[in-house]
Amino acid sequence: MITPILLCGGSGTRLWPLSRKSFPKQFTDILGEESLFQASARRFAGDGFADPVVVTGDGFRFIVSEQLEEISVAPSGILIEPEGRNTAPAAVAAALYAARADADAMILLVPSDHAVPDPQAFRDAVALAEPAAAAGQIVTFGITPARAETGYGWLEAGEETGPGVHDLTRFIEKPDAARAEELFADDRHLWNAGVFLARAKTLIDAFRAHAPDILDGVEAALSASTGDLGFTRIDPALWAGVREDSIDYAVMEKADNVSVVRFDGHWTDLGSWESVWQESERDEKGNALSAHATAFDCEGTLLRSEDSGIELIGIGLKNVVAVAMNDAVMVADMSDSQNVKQAVRTLKARGAKQAVQLPVDYRPWGWFETLILADRFQVKRIHVHPGAALSLQSHVHRSEHWIVVAGTARVTVDDEVKLLTENQSVYVPLGAVHRMENPGKVPMVMIEVQTGSYLGEDDIIRYEDVYARS
């Protein structure tokens, strides 16, 4: 049995504004009805695969568990990184976690934001790699290149050592355009997918040989981890002392037991809006359009409106990407779409919340969206999952008016508890101890009007919380 290790971090900048730090691209349904994370979990589920281990950040833990539940995949563990330290610490943490049950466990390290239209073909490549991994190799997967890509790292395959398995000669940094053309012309060279198959102890031994400081730091932080509602929280103080590095730099470029298997199927890491355009259905003029986007005399253009209330119109555009959301609009030449992250850095430096925060804020109980934010009042739409409850709380600076527009709410205001149905409302005075719950079997939707001198999310005093938040 192979245990998939789903690496689930990321800053969410390359596909901004749809992907942001608060909700990076792996959780979005950017290409279909399920997220990239869900597609990754499905890809390595079923015969031959054990329940996955997920490595993610604190802010994504409930998104991860909810999205896995939606596709009926039960993880064997969800490790919470206190902060992102790149792929090397995350990888060895997962290997150490898997080795607790079985040091010989076969693990497959997989980024959770890749798109593979033919999952069976990739599973077949993994099966081809398994004998080499069982014999003590670390096997990575090289993608047969479709073009002279400058946005990916590359691999150079050497002599064949087994059916479909080659020695890995070297890793190659992301090349410039001229070098990419040279690599593309030589069939020894493959795109680096960042996927690795090995026994847990093989990977741990590789870190012991080539990055012992990372191994020791992660091992200490994992040993001091604590359980929290089914999650494993890695110790933050010890984790802060772990060196940040990628698994390629820390281990793979130094190890002498690394092999590569070629994958000839289609693959993309969706690293830019141009790659999203390449993967999208296009009209006869090469335009990829969302439901609320219209193109007039356009060519080779991607137009996406992510809000049903915004109609995006393109006129006379060529090789342009335009993405509209209700709080941000991005327009770029298709060839410059790799540079979106530079724009995000500029927004962050300016203090714009759109740089990192989606207009929809996802919480363990559901989500809320700010509809209006003005001086001394705010209007939100709040969606509460069936059976979920917000914390019992109070506010120092604001009062609230709640109007139920769908479903049923159980509302607590100080000592009074009552049920509200559609079109009913309640007033929550400043300082009142209150809670909203959804006792029903369908989502509950509420409009909340806040009034007061300060409306920030940190104006909360929590008394009880089923999600163990402070």
C-alpha positions as CSV (number, residue, x, y, z in Angstrom):
1,M,0.0,0.0,0.0
2,I,1.2,3.5,-0.9
3,T,0.4,6.3,1.5
4,P,-0.1,9.6,-0.5
5,I,1.3,12.7,1.3
6,L,-0.7,15.7,0.1
7,L,1.4,18.9,0.5
8,C,-1.1,21.6,0.9
9,G,0.4,25.0,1.5
10,G,1.2,27.9,-0.8
11,S,0.9,31.7,-0.9
12,G,-1.8,31.8,-3.6
13,T,-0.2,34.6,-5.6
14,R,0.3,33.3,-9.1
15,L,-3.4,33.0,-9.9
16,W,-4.5,36.2,-8.1
17,P,-7.2,37.5,-7.6
18,L,-9.0,34.1,-7.6
19,S,-6.2,32.5,-5.6
20,R,-5.0,34.3,-2.4
21,K,-3.1,33.5,0.7
22,S,-6.4,33.0,2.6
23,F,-7.6,30.5,0.0
24,P,-4.9,29.4,-2.4
25,K,-5.5,27.8,-5.8
26,Q,-5.6,24.1,-4.7
27,F,-8.9,24.8,-2.9
28,T,-10.6,26.5,-5.9
29,D,-12.6,24.8,-8.6
30,I,-10.6,26.6,-11.2
31,L,-11.0,23.9,-13.9
32,G,-14.2,22.1,-13.0
33,E,-16.6,21.2,-10.2
34,E,-14.1,20.0,-7.7
35,S,-10.9,21.6,-6.4
36,L,-7.4,20.7,-7.4
37,F,-6.9,19.4,-3.9
38,Q,-9.9,17.1,-4.2
39,A,-8.8,15.9,-7.6
40,S,-5.3,15.1,-6.1
41,A,-6.9,13.2,-3.3
42,R,-9.1,11.2,-5.7
43,R,-6.1,10.5,-8.0
44,F,-4.4,8.5,-5.3
45,A,-7.3,6.8,-3.6
46,G,-8.6,3.2,-4.0
47,D,-6.8,0.0,-4.8
48,G,-3.1,0.1,-3.8
49,F,-3.4,3.3,-1.8
50,A,-3.8,3.9,1.9
51,D,-5.6,6.8,3.4
52,P,-3.7,10.0,2.7
53,V,-1.6,12.2,5.1
54,V,-2.1,15.9,4.6
55,V,0.4,18.6,5.5
56,T,-1.2,22.0,5.6
57,G,-1.3,25.3,7.5
58,D,-3.5,26.2,10.4
59,G,-5.8,28.5,8.4
60,F,-6.6,25.6,6.0
61,R,-7.2,22.8,8.4
62,F,-11.0,22.9,8.3
63,I,-11.1,23.6,4.5
64,V,-9.0,20.4,4.1
65,S,-11.2,18.3,6.3
66,E,-14.4,19.6,4.7
67,Q,-13.2,19.1,1.1
68,L,-12.1,15.6,1.9
69,E,-15.4,14.8,3.5
70,E,-17.2,16.1,0.4
71,I,-15.4,13.4,-1.7
72,S,-15.6,10.7,0.9
73,V,-11.9,10.5,1.5
74,A,-10.8,9.9,5.1
75,P,-7.2,11.1,5.9
76,S,-5.0,9.0,8.2
77,G,-3.6,12.3,9.5
78,I,-3.6,16.0,9.0
79,L,-0.4,17.7,10.1
80,I,-0.6,21.4,10.9
81,E,2.6,23.4,10.1
82,P,2.8,26.5,12.3
83,E,4.3,28.3,9.4
84,G,5.4,27.4,5.9
85,R,9.1,26.4,5.7
86,N,9.1,25.2,2.1
87,T,8.9,21.6,1.0
88,A,11.8,20.0,2.8
89,P,10.5,20.3,6.4
90,A,7.0,19.4,5.3
91,A,8.2,16.3,3.4
92,V,10.3,14.9,6.3
93,A,7.6,15.7,8.8
94,A,5.2,13.5,6.8
95,A,7.9,10.8,6.4
96,L,8.5,10.7,10.2
97,Y,4.7,10.6,10.8
98,A,4.2,7.7,8.4
99,A,7.3,5.9,9.9
100,R,5.6,5.9,13.3
101,A,3.3,3.2,12.1
102,D,5.7,1.5,9.7
103,A,9.3,2.6,8.8
104,D,9.0,0.6,5.5
105,A,5.8,2.4,4.5
106,M,5.8,3.5,0.9
107,I,5.0,7.2,0.7
108,L,4.2,9.3,-2.3
109,L,4.9,13.1,-1.9
110,V,2.4,15.0,-4.0
111,P,1.8,18.7,-4.4
112,S,-2.0,19.2,-4.2
113,D,-2.3,21.9,-6.9
114,H,-1.5,20.0,-10.0
115,A,-3.9,19.1,-12.8
116,V,-3.7,15.6,-14.4
117,P,-6.7,14.9,-16.7
118,D,-5.8,11.1,-16.9
119,P,-5.3,10.0,-13.3
120,Q,-5.0,6.3,-14.2
121,A,-2.1,7.1,-16.4
122,F,-0.3,8.7,-13.5
123,R,-1.1,5.8,-11.2
124,D,0.4,3.5,-13.9
125,A,3.6,5.6,-13.7
126,V,3.6,5.2,-9.9
127,A,3.3,1.5,-10.3
128,L,6.2,1.5,-12.7
129,A,8.3,3.3,-10.1
130,E,7.4,1.1,-7.1
131,P,10.0,-1.7,-7.6
132,A,12.8,0.8,-7.6
133,A,11.4,2.6,-4.6
134,A,11.1,-0.7,-2.8
135,A,14.7,-1.4,-3.5
136,G,15.8,1.8,-1.8
137,Q,15.6,4.4,-4.5
138,I,13.9,7.8,-4.3
139,V,11.9,8.0,-7.5
140,T,10.8,11.3,-9.0
141,F,8.5,11.8,-12.0
142,G,9.5,13.7,-15.1
143,I,6.9,15.1,-17.4
144,T,7.5,14.8,-21.2
145,P,7.6,18.5,-22.1
146,A,5.0,19.9,-24.4
147,R,7.0,23.2,-25.0
148,A,10.1,25.1,-24.1
149,E,8.8,26.1,-20.7
150,T,10.6,28.7,-18.6
151,G,8.3,28.5,-15.6
152,Y,9.3,24.9,-14.6
153,G,12.4,23.3,-13.3
154,W,13.7,20.5,-15.5
155,L,15.3,17.1,-15.0
156,E,17.9,15.2,-17.1
157,A,17.3,11.4,-17.3
158,G,20.3,9.1,-17.6
159,E,20.7,5.4,-18.3
160,E,17.7,3.1,-17.9
161,T,18.1,0.9,-14.8
162,G,14.7,-0.9,-15.0
163,P,11.6,-1.0,-17.1
164,G,10.7,2.7,-17.5
165,V,13.1,3.8,-14.7
166,H,16.2,5.9,-15.3
167,D,19.0,7.3,-13.3
168,L,18.5,11.0,-12.6
169,T,21.6,12.8,-13.9
170,R,20.7,16.2,-12.6
171,F,18.2,18.8,-11.6
172,I,18.0,22.0,-13.8
173,E,16.9,25.4,-12.5
174,K,14.1,27.2,-14.3
175,P,15.8,28.2,-17.6
176,D,15.7,31.3,-19.7
177,A,14.0,31.1,-23.1
178,A,17.1,30.2,-25.1
179,R,18.1,27.4,-22.6
180,A,14.5,26.1,-22.5
181,E,14.6,25.7,-26.3
182,E,17.9,23.6,-26.0
183,L,16.3,21.4,-23.3
184,F,13.1,20.9,-25.2
185,A,15.1,19.8,-28.3
186,D,16.8,17.0,-26.2
187,D,14.5,14.1,-25.2
188,R,16.6,13.4,-22.1
189,H,15.1,16.4,-20.5
190,L,11.8,16.4,-18.7
191,W,9.8,18.9,-16.6
192,N,10.2,18.5,-12.8
193,A,6.8,17.6,-11.3
194,G,8.0,17.7,-7.7
195,V,6.5,14.3,-7.0
196,F,8.5,11.6,-5.1
197,L,8.0,7.9,-4.3
198,A,10.1,6.3,-1.6
199,R,10.0,4.2,1.5
200,A,9.6,6.5,4.6
201,K,12.9,5.3,6.0
202,T,14.7,5.9,2.7
203,L,13.6,9.5,2.7
204,I,14.5,9.9,6.4
205,D,18.0,8.4,5.8
206,A,18.5,10.9,2.9
207,F,17.7,13.8,5.2
208,R,20.0,12.3,7.8
209,A,22.9,12.2,5.3
210,H,22.3,15.5,3.5
211,A,20.2,17.8,5.7
212,P,20.6,16.5,9.3
213,D,19.8,19.9,10.8
214,I,16.4,19.9,9.1
215,L,15.7,16.3,10.2
216,D,16.7,16.9,13.8
217,G,14.6,20.1,14.0
218,V,11.5,18.6,12.5
219,E,11.8,15.4,14.5
220,A,11.9,17.4,17.7
221,A,9.0,19.6,16.6
222,L,6.9,16.6,15.6
223,S,7.7,14.8,18.9
224,A,6.4,17.8,20.8
225,S,3.2,18.0,18.7
226,T,-0.2,18.1,20.2
227,G,-3.6,16.8,19.2
228,D,-6.4,19.2,18.4
229,L,-9.9,18.0,17.2
230,G,-8.2,15.2,15.1
231,F,-5.4,17.4,13.8
232,T,-1.8,17.1,14.7
233,R,-0.3,20.5,15.6
234,I,3.5,20.6,15.2
235,D,5.2,22.5,18.0
236,P,5.5,26.1,16.9
237,A,8.5,27.1,18.9
238,L,10.6,24.2,17.7
239,W,9.3,24.5,14.2
240,A,10.4,28.1,14.1
241,G,14.0,27.0,14.4
242,V,13.9,24.6,11.4
243,R,15.8,25.8,8.3
244,E,13.6,26.8,5.4
245,D,14.5,24.9,2.2
246,S,13.1,23.0,-0.8
247,I,13.4,19.2,-0.9
248,D,15.3,19.5,-4.2
249,Y,18.0,21.8,-2.7
250,A,18.1,20.1,0.7
251,V,18.3,16.5,-0.4
252,M,17.5,15.5,-3.9
253,E,20.3,17.3,-5.7
254,K,22.8,15.7,-3.3
255,A,21.5,12.1,-3.0
256,D,23.0,9.4,-5.2
257,N,19.9,7.1,-5.1
258,V,17.5,9.2,-7.1
259,S,15.8,7.8,-10.1
260,V,13.2,9.2,-12.5
261,V,10.2,7.8,-14.3
262,R,8.9,9.5,-17.4
263,F,5.2,10.5,-17.5
264,D,4.0,10.9,-21.1
265,G,0.5,12.0,-20.1
266,H,-0.8,15.5,-19.8
267,W,0.2,17.4,-16.7
268,T,0.2,21.1,-15.5
269,D,0.9,22.8,-12.2
270,L,-1.4,25.7,-13.3
271,G,1.4,28.1,-12.5
272,S,0.0,31.1,-14.4
273,W,-3.1,32.4,-15.9
274,E,-1.7,31.5,-19.3
275,S,-1.6,27.9,-18.2
276,V,-5.3,28.2,-17.1
277,W,-6.1,29.5,-20.5
278,Q,-4.3,26.5,-22.1
279,E,-6.3,24.1,-20.0
280,S,-9.7,25.8,-20.6
281,E,-12.2,25.1,-23.3
282,R,-11.8,27.8,-26.0
283,D,-13.9,29.1,-28.9
284,E,-12.9,29.1,-32.5
285,K,-10.8,32.3,-31.9
286,G,-9.0,30.9,-29.0
287,N,-11.0,32.7,-26.3
288,A,-11.7,31.1,-22.9
289,L,-14.8,32.6,-21.4
290,S,-16.6,32.1,-18.1
291,A,-20.4,32.2,-17.8
292,H,-20.6,36.0,-17.2
293,A,-17.9,37.0,-19.7
294,T,-18.5,38.1,-23.4
295,A,-15.9,38.6,-26.1
296,F,-16.3,40.9,-29.1
297,D,-13.6,40.7,-31.8
298,C,-11.2,39.1,-29.3
299,E,-8.5,36.5,-30.0
300,G,-6.5,34.2,-27.7
301,T,-8.0,35.9,-24.6
302,L,-9.1,34.6,-21.2
303,L,-12.1,36.4,-19.7
304,R,-13.3,35.3,-16.2
305,S,-15.9,36.9,-14.1
306,E,-16.0,35.2,-10.7
307,D,-19.2,37.1,-9.6
308,S,-22.6,36.5,-11.1
309,G,-23.3,40.2,-10.6
310,I,-20.4,41.4,-12.7
311,E,-20.6,41.1,-16.5
312,L,-17.1,41.2,-18.0
313,I,-16.9,42.4,-21.6
314,G,-13.8,42.3,-23.8
315,I,-13.7,44.3,-27.0
316,G,-10.9,44.0,-29.6
317,L,-8.5,42.2,-27.2
318,K,-5.7,39.9,-28.3
319,N,-3.7,37.6,-26.0
320,V,-5.1,39.2,-22.8
321,V,-6.2,37.7,-19.5
322,A,-8.8,39.6,-17.5
323,V,-10.2,38.3,-14.2
324,A,-13.0,40.2,-12.3
325,M,-14.1,39.6,-8.8
326,N,-16.3,41.8,-6.6
327,D,-13.3,43.3,-4.8
328,A,-10.5,43.2,-7.4
329,V,-9.9,43.2,-11.2
330,M,-6.7,42.0,-12.9
331,V,-5.9,42.7,-16.6
332,A,-2.6,41.5,-18.1
333,D,-0.9,40.6,-21.4
334,M,-1.0,36.8,-21.5
335,S,2.8,36.6,-21.9
336,D,3.2,38.6,-18.6
337,S,0.8,36.5,-16.5
338,Q,3.8,34.9,-14.7
339,N,4.4,38.3,-13.1
340,V,1.1,38.6,-11.3
341,K,2.9,37.8,-8.0
342,Q,4.9,41.0,-8.3
343,A,1.6,43.0,-8.4
344,V,0.5,41.1,-5.3
345,R,3.7,42.2,-3.5
346,T,3.0,45.8,-4.4
347,L,-0.6,45.5,-3.0
348,K,0.7,44.0,0.2
349,A,3.2,46.8,0.6
350,R,0.4,49.2,0.2
351,G,-1.6,47.5,2.9
352,A,-4.5,46.4,0.5
353,K,-6.4,43.5,2.1
354,Q,-7.2,42.2,-1.4
355,A,-3.6,41.1,-1.7
356,V,-4.1,38.2,0.7
357,Q,-7.8,38.0,1.7
358,L,-10.7,36.8,-0.4
359,P,-14.1,38.7,-0.1
360,V,-15.4,35.4,1.2
361,D,-13.9,34.4,4.5
362,Y,-14.0,30.6,5.1
363,R,-14.4,29.4,8.7
364,P,-14.9,25.9,10.2
365,W,-18.6,26.5,10.5
366,G,-19.1,27.9,7.0
367,W,-18.3,31.2,5.5
368,F,-19.2,34.9,5.5
369,E,-19.0,37.6,2.9
370,T,-18.8,41.4,3.5
371,L,-21.5,43.0,1.3
372,I,-21.0,46.6,2.5
373,L,-18.3,48.1,4.7
374,A,-18.8,51.8,5.6
375,D,-18.2,54.2,8.4
376,R,-19.7,52.7,11.6
377,F,-21.7,50.0,9.9
378,Q,-21.1,46.7,8.0
379,V,-23.4,44.3,6.2
380,K,-22.5,40.6,5.9
381,R,-24.0,37.5,4.4
382,I,-23.3,34.5,6.7
383,H,-23.6,30.8,5.6
384,V,-23.7,28.2,8.4
385,H,-23.3,24.5,7.5
386,P,-26.0,22.1,8.8
387,G,-25.3,21.1,12.4
388,A,-22.6,23.8,12.8
389,A,-22.3,26.6,15.4
390,L,-20.4,29.8,15.8
391,S,-18.6,30.4,19.2
392,L,-20.4,31.8,22.2
393,Q,-19.1,35.3,22.2
394,S,-19.6,39.0,22.9
395,H,-18.3,42.3,21.4
396,V,-17.0,45.4,23.0
397,H,-17.5,47.9,20.2
398,R,-20.5,46.8,18.1
399,S,-24.1,45.6,18.2
400,E,-25.7,43.4,15.6
401,H,-29.0,42.8,13.8
402,W,-29.6,39.3,12.4
403,I,-32.1,38.4,9.7
404,V,-32.6,34.8,8.6
405,V,-33.1,34.5,4.8
406,A,-32.8,30.7,4.4
407,G,-33.0,27.7,6.8
408,T,-33.4,27.8,10.5
409,A,-31.2,29.4,13.2
410,R,-31.0,28.7,16.9
411,V,-30.0,32.0,18.5
412,T,-28.7,32.7,21.9
413,V,-28.7,36.2,23.3
414,D,-27.7,36.3,27.0
415,D,-30.2,34.0,28.8
416,E,-32.7,33.7,25.9
417,V,-32.5,30.9,23.3
418,K,-35.0,30.8,20.4
419,L,-35.5,29.5,16.9
420,L,-35.7,31.9,13.9
421,T,-37.0,30.9,10.5
422,E,-36.9,32.7,7.2
423,N,-37.8,36.5,7.4
424,Q,-37.4,36.5,11.2
425,S,-34.8,38.7,13.0
426,V,-33.2,39.4,16.3
427,Y,-31.2,42.3,17.8
428,V,-27.9,41.6,19.7
429,P,-27.0,44.5,21.9
430,L,-23.5,45.6,22.5
431,G,-21.9,43.4,25.1
432,A,-24.5,40.7,25.0
433,V,-23.3,37.1,25.1
434,H,-24.6,35.5,21.9
435,R,-24.3,32.6,19.5
436,M,-25.9,31.4,16.2
437,E,-26.3,27.7,15.4
438,N,-27.8,25.8,12.5
439,P,-29.9,22.9,14.0
440,G,-31.3,21.9,10.6
441,K,-30.2,19.7,7.7
442,V,-29.9,22.4,5.1
443,P,-27.6,25.5,5.1
444,M,-28.7,28.5,7.1
445,V,-28.1,31.9,5.5
446,M,-28.3,35.1,7.5
447,I,-27.8,38.8,6.8
448,E,-26.0,40.5,9.6
449,V,-25.9,44.3,10.0
450,Q,-23.2,45.5,12.4
451,T,-23.1,49.0,13.9
452,G,-20.6,50.5,16.2
453,S,-17.3,52.4,16.6
454,Y,-15.1,49.4,15.6
455,L,-16.0,46.5,13.3
456,G,-12.8,44.5,13.1
457,E,-12.9,40.7,13.3
458,D,-10.6,40.8,16.4
459,D,-13.4,42.4,18.5
460,I,-14.5,39.0,19.8
461,I,-14.4,37.7,23.3
462,R,-15.0,33.9,23.1
463,Y,-16.5,31.9,26.0
464,E,-17.2,28.5,24.3
465,D,-16.0,27.3,20.9
466,V,-16.4,23.7,19.5
467,Y,-13.4,24.4,17.2
468,A,-11.0,25.2,20.1
469,R,-10.2,28.8,18.9
470,S,-9.0,31.3,21.3
